[in-house]
Amino acid sequence: MDKRDLKKLKLELAINTKSGIDFIISAAIVWSIIAYIWTLPQEPFTQSMWTFYIGMIMLPLAYGLSKILKTKWTTKTNPLQPLGMWLNFAQLFYFAFLFFVLKDNPDYFVMTYVIITGAHFFPYAWFYDEMGYAVVAGIISLGALLVAINIPTQQMYYVPLFMVGCLILLSFWLLIVNRRKRLDVKPNIAQI
């Protein structure tokens, strides 16, 4: 496959999906709910379980947002398309760390979850040809650690709030970049 062909395929995916903006906005909503959960007067283990369960609304929420934002989840003619889902599933293998933390130190469950989620954005920088994903992956992963080690465990809700802030910034970044990509494509590619 020619390098230019690969670039075109990635551009097609980025334009059709708006670089995954529906998932990023959905994640910001989910992490806002998680931040609220960590303000409740419950044991960290209970908060951790609720955090894990609330994540299940992510896909249906992203699907609903895709209808509002007019993004496509599949581009059947693009051979790279299935890779997006595989990149997302990759984070599931890191959940072993998450459950280890849940067992021995549930106060830091939310921090671990934020780091895993943030780090999984990194390969999307290549997938969408979007450096914003790489930058945010690093900021989220390192930032979540720094926030968590500098606050009392009773204020762990600052970690998901930090995540929400990063996701909102990434959302704006993606909206701006996607608009530029749409304007920059040549008329014969505009059909994408």
Secondary structure, DSSP 8 states (H G I E B T S, - for coil): --HHHHHHHHHHHHHHHGGGHHHHHHHHHHHHHHHHHTTSSS-HHHHHHHHHHHGGGHHHHHHHHHHHHT--S--TT-TTHHHHHHHHHGGGGGHHHHHHHHHH-GGGHHHHHHHHHHHTTTTHHHHTT-HHHHHHHHHHHHHHHHHHHTS-GGGTTHHHHHHHHHHHHHHHHHHHHHHHHHHHS-TTTTT-
